Amino acid sequence: MSYHIESADGVMTFTIDRPHIRNAVNDEIIDGMEELVRSAGKSEVRLVIVTAAGDQAFCSGGDLSVFHALRTEEEAYPMLKRMSQALYALKTLPIPVIALVNGTAVGGGCEIATACDYRLVKAHAKCGFVQGNLVITSGWGGGTYLFEALQHDHALQMLGEARLYTADELETNGWATKVIRSPKDIDVFLSQMKKVRPEVHRAYKEMAIRKWKETNLEGRVEEEVRRCAQLWAEDAHHEAVDKFLNKTNQ
Ligand SMILES: CC[C@@H](C(=O)O)C(=O)SCCNC(=O)CCNC(=O)[C@H](O)C(C)(C)COP(=O)(O)OP(=O)(O)OC[C@H]1O[C@@H](n2cnc3c(N)ncnc32)[C@H](O)[C@@H]1OP(=O)(O)O
């Protein structure tokens, strides 16, 4: 199984489990994300954690060895759309959602983390919206969410530079809620949240969701998905992915 969903004490944890391929997202993980957002709707769940197996990677984005078979805009769009819908559902869950970024997050991995309310980033993790190196944009809604989360110039810079940022840089630009230097830091963060009753967290999350609905967040994500699908079909994108898969990009 490429993922696990566990529940304890009102906390539902989704773990991507493909460490050999840096926790890249395949169709099964998209199934899992859909299962997560369905299950997390239950009233006994008070917060969600999204993380991954091992300490090397949180997620390396879409599994290029699988999704490179999608050649045209018409073929790429359904995959991008489906994951974007799962992440929109994750983002608009009526409870806090925490990305526990246990290692490197790139491409769609950064999009998953950006769809969450909080990003707890382990000190050794490097993260970046590297899609530009593949001559595409973000395509799961993460670019749109980044403009919501960060000051405009910091978001545009992170997307446009297409490079890995250190955890300290991510704290400075506002992407990391907190840099995790020891397991105790996670416990402190969670116990502070648990001191406040779940209905209060829900009420605050409703405020954010109201704003996102009023500003047509879903429609803006759809534009992002469509633009990415167009770029996906270009030769320059396929050549860049060929280079990555054939290890000839250095
Ligand atoms: C599809 C949606 C789109 C979006 O909307 O955003 C995307 O997500 S596009 C994908 C963007 N992702 C990338 O470009 C990731 C590229 N990967 C890397 O840059 C690096 O692998 C890493 C994540 C920085 C990790 O580096 P390192 O620790 O040095 O590991 P390796 O590079 O040796 O990787 C180990 C192994 O895993 C394979 N791998 C890694 N990421 C992917 C991936 N996204 N898809 C497919 N395969 C991936 C890599 O090829 C290695 O394979 P082997 O050599 O066969 O062991």
PDBQT file of the ligand as one rigid body, heavy atoms in Angstrom, charges set to zero:
ROOT
HETATM    1  C1  LIG A 301       2.743  15.903 -11.654  1.00  0.00    +0.000 C 
HETATM    2  C2  LIG A 301       2.349  17.114 -10.926  1.00  0.00    +0.000 C 
HETATM    3  C3  LIG A 301       3.392  18.181 -10.905  1.00  0.00    +0.000 C 
HETATM    4  C4  LIG A 301       2.833  19.306 -10.106  1.00  0.00    +0.000 C 
HETATM    5  O1  LIG A 301       1.642  19.637 -10.257  1.00  0.00    +0.000 OA
HETATM    6  O2  LIG A 301       3.542  19.912  -9.318  1.00  0.00    +0.000 OA
HETATM    7  C5  LIG A 301       4.681  17.644 -10.314  1.00  0.00    +0.000 C 
HETATM    8  O3  LIG A 301       4.776  17.281  -9.185  1.00  0.00    +0.000 OA
HETATM    9  S1  LIG A 301       5.964  17.548 -11.400  1.00  0.00    +0.000 SA
HETATM   10  C6  LIG A 301       7.184  16.618 -10.495  1.00  0.00    +0.000 C 
HETATM   11  C7  LIG A 301       8.108  17.506  -9.803  1.00  0.00    +0.000 C 
HETATM   12  N1  LIG A 301       9.075  16.723  -9.129  1.00  0.00    +0.000 N 
HETATM   13  C8  LIG A 301      10.333  16.631  -9.510  1.00  0.00    +0.000 C 
HETATM   14  O4  LIG A 301      10.759  17.215 -10.484  1.00  0.00    +0.000 OA
HETATM   15  C9  LIG A 301      11.115  15.739  -8.585  1.00  0.00    +0.000 C 
HETATM   16  C10 LIG A 301      12.392  15.401  -9.098  1.00  0.00    +0.000 C 
HETATM   17  N2  LIG A 301      13.149  14.700  -8.053  1.00  0.00    +0.000 N 
HETATM   18  C11 LIG A 301      14.231  15.241  -7.491  1.00  0.00    +0.000 C 
HETATM   19  O5  LIG A 301      14.580  16.374  -7.767  1.00  0.00    +0.000 OA
HETATM   20  C12 LIG A 301      14.999  14.386  -6.532  1.00  0.00    +0.000 C 
HETATM   21  O6  LIG A 301      14.678  13.033  -6.752  1.00  0.00    +0.000 OA
HETATM   22  C13 LIG A 301      14.734  14.748  -5.061  1.00  0.00    +0.000 C 
HETATM   23  C14 LIG A 301      13.250  14.690  -4.720  1.00  0.00    +0.000 C 
HETATM   24  C15 LIG A 301      15.306  16.139  -4.763  1.00  0.00    +0.000 C 
HETATM   25  C16 LIG A 301      15.451  13.709  -4.150  1.00  0.00    +0.000 C 
HETATM   26  O7  LIG A 301      16.816  13.644  -4.464  1.00  0.00    +0.000 OA
HETATM   27  P1  LIG A 301      17.714  12.430  -3.911  1.00  0.00    +0.000 P 
HETATM   28  O8  LIG A 301      17.464  12.257  -2.453  1.00  0.00    +0.000 OA
HETATM   29  O9  LIG A 301      19.117  12.679  -4.371  1.00  0.00    +0.000 OA
HETATM   30  O10 LIG A 301      17.122  11.130  -4.576  1.00  0.00    +0.000 OA
HETATM   31  P2  LIG A 301      17.169  10.642  -6.105  1.00  0.00    +0.000 P 
HETATM   32  O11 LIG A 301      17.061  11.788  -7.037  1.00  0.00    +0.000 OA
HETATM   33  O12 LIG A 301      18.338   9.735  -6.295  1.00  0.00    +0.000 OA
HETATM   34  O13 LIG A 301      15.812   9.822  -6.178  1.00  0.00    +0.000 OA
HETATM   35  C17 LIG A 301      15.693   8.480  -5.704  1.00  0.00    +0.000 C 
HETATM   36  C18 LIG A 301      14.898   7.692  -6.721  1.00  0.00    +0.000 C 
HETATM   37  O14 LIG A 301      13.584   8.243  -6.788  1.00  0.00    +0.000 OA
HETATM   38  C19 LIG A 301      13.288   8.637  -8.123  1.00  0.00    +0.000 C 
HETATM   39  N3  LIG A 301      12.401   9.806  -8.086  1.00  0.00    +0.000 N 
HETATM   40  C20 LIG A 301      12.522  10.876  -7.294  1.00  0.00    +0.000 A 
HETATM   41  N4  LIG A 301      11.502  11.719  -7.508  1.00  0.00    +0.000 NA
HETATM   42  C21 LIG A 301      10.737  11.163  -8.457  1.00  0.00    +0.000 A 
HETATM   43  C22 LIG A 301       9.531  11.565  -9.100  1.00  0.00    +0.000 A 
HETATM   44  N5  LIG A 301       8.907  12.719  -8.809  1.00  0.00    +0.000 N 
HETATM   45  N6  LIG A 301       9.007  10.758 -10.019  1.00  0.00    +0.000 NA
HETATM   46  C23 LIG A 301       9.603   9.589 -10.345  1.00  0.00    +0.000 A 
HETATM   47  N7  LIG A 301      10.761   9.148  -9.766  1.00  0.00    +0.000 NA
HETATM   48  C24 LIG A 301      11.297   9.933  -8.833  1.00  0.00    +0.000 A 
HETATM   49  C25 LIG A 301      14.657   8.949  -8.741  1.00  0.00    +0.000 C 
HETATM   50  O15 LIG A 301      14.582   8.895 -10.142  1.00  0.00    +0.000 OA
HETATM   51  C26 LIG A 301      15.497   7.851  -8.119  1.00  0.00    +0.000 C 
HETATM   52  O16 LIG A 301      15.227   6.656  -8.833  1.00  0.00    +0.000 OA
HETATM   53  P3  LIG A 301      16.359   5.512  -8.991  1.00  0.00    +0.000 P 
HETATM   54  O17 LIG A 301      17.599   6.196  -9.510  1.00  0.00    +0.000 OA
HETATM   55  O18 LIG A 301      15.768   4.533  -9.959  1.00  0.00    +0.000 OA
HETATM   56  O19 LIG A 301      16.558   4.946  -7.619  1.00  0.00    +0.000 OA
ENDROOT
TORSDOF 0
